[in-house]
Amino acid sequence: MIKSIRMSALAAALVAATSLSAAAETVYNRGNSADPETLDQHKTSTTYEAHILRDLYEGLVAYNAKGEIIPGAAASWTVSDDGLTYTFKMRDDAKWSNGDPVLAGDFVYSLRRIMNPMTGAKYANVLYPILNSEAVNKGDMEGEKLGVKAIDDKTLEIKLHAPTPYFIQLLAHQSGLPVHPASVEKYGSDFVKPENIVTNGAFVLSSFVPNDAVTAVKNPHFHDAANVALDKVKFYPTEDRGAALRRFQAGELDTNNDAPLEQIEFIRSELGDQFKVAPYLGTYYYALNHESEAMKDPDVRQALSMAIDREFLAEDIWGGTMVAAYSLVPPGIDNYGDPAYSSWAETDLLDREEEAKKILESKGYNESNPLKVEIRYNTSENHKNTAVAIADMWKPLGVEVSMLNTDTKTHYAHLRDRGDFDVARAGWIGDYSDPQNFLFMTESDNTGFNYARYENPEYDALMDEAAVTVDLEKRAEILKKAETIFMRDLPFLPLMYYGSKNLVSDKVSGFESNLLDVHPSRFVKINK
């Protein structure tokens, strides 16, 4: 009897201890737009994957809470006088989650891997400033010729083919994140599975349940682990913005990186400072398939663009969280001047509509013989409402619109795999503040992002010229010429410049608005 009582007391104590431990655990419940297609940093292409990967891995440099570049796996770096050679000194205390030291050779391996054409990296061309990278990526040169070298375990050298003013910013991008070489060699593509993964960031993956959550736990080997306040981060896919809002209000989500447009007024009145809108380096656009029968005529593309009331979209559909866009490159970007706006940007909307109607009539389209166009968009009430509004704007021109909605993964896979479509919704968030990061998307060889199948040798030549132009003013002039051609040919139809829309609980600190909308979980605190 005494033994039984003692055992019961011990069991109760263990339960109490477990409960206290669970109660003490700090969990960040983070809404994140959609499920990742992959957690292989060399195969990703979206911001919602980047949010997760930046928590799992640390590049040579990283972002702080304000979206500013700070030292990452490298403690410091120097740049040669000609701007062509970068030398990085690795942290002495940088470790992988299994305790292995992070070495210069790990970054050599990783950069060679993303440039290996067999990897199929969608973002490889972002790193083309690296010497010989394009030739390696296209299979014309061996990977060993890539301009990266480990001088020793703690010293990494990267050579460029031309001075690149934004190169350090590139290294904070998800394409610059390292893989653990031994894990990739052992498991191949399965290195991303929770039971196999080895990371060097503030967190390490513990589970990935599709349509439920991606869960990461604190990495005790991270060099700054002592200052990481969270024990666990759970990324929830929140394609349904309305449902995400309800979960936020119920306290189930601490933050969410979007909001339902139809409830913006309610959100502003009910949530106050918990709804944060800020300028965001990005453009919301429609890709126009130049191989589509409906979209192959440049005059038709211009007419469709002219008839869109972008101010209505930004203010009424998006609740004032966007700004009307008449260029691909957002204004205010570094290393540029004013972007190349549409030639009719200052023309009154009614006059534009009348001109657009005349253009389509000259092509034989009218209400009795409509131009039939399908708009594809990924799941979101925001995207649906935008498409419906644009369909209404095009109807008076004699355009008959149908719509096709798919989930985010299916939508972008269809665009990348060169599937049939006329018009498709997409968006681009700047990876670094430079016009090249927007204009490179429609280079003819950019199969990962040139959804329009746009091919223009003159445009490609200007982009190539800009890539080797050292003088920033001359480079800006060249890029402006390229964007002027872009706005004439319209591979993409710019609609709005983004504003970030974050729901942030009063319990959360360390989540700071910034132009890149980058919010590493390592700087977040949950105040209970």
Secondary structure by P-SEA (a helix, b strand, c coil): caaaaaaaaaaaaaaaaaaaaaaabbbbbcccccccccccccccccaaaaaaaaaaccccccccccccccccccccccccccccbbbbbccccccccccccccaaaaaaaaaaaaccccccccccccccccaaaaaaaccccccccccccccccbbbbbbcccccaaaaaaaccccccccaaaaaacccccccccbbbbcccbbbccccccccccccccccccccccccccbbbbbbccaaaaaaaaaaaccccccccccccaaaaaaacccccbbbbbccbbbbbbbcccccccccaaaaaaaaaacccccccccccccccccccccccccccccccccccccccccaaaaaaaaaaaaaaacccccccbbbbbbbcccaaaaaaaaaaaaaacccbbbbbbbbbcaaaaaaaaaacccccbbbbccccccccccccccccccccccccccccccaaaaaaaaaaaacccaaaaaaaaaaaaaaaaaaccccccbbbbbbbbccccccccccccccccccccccccc
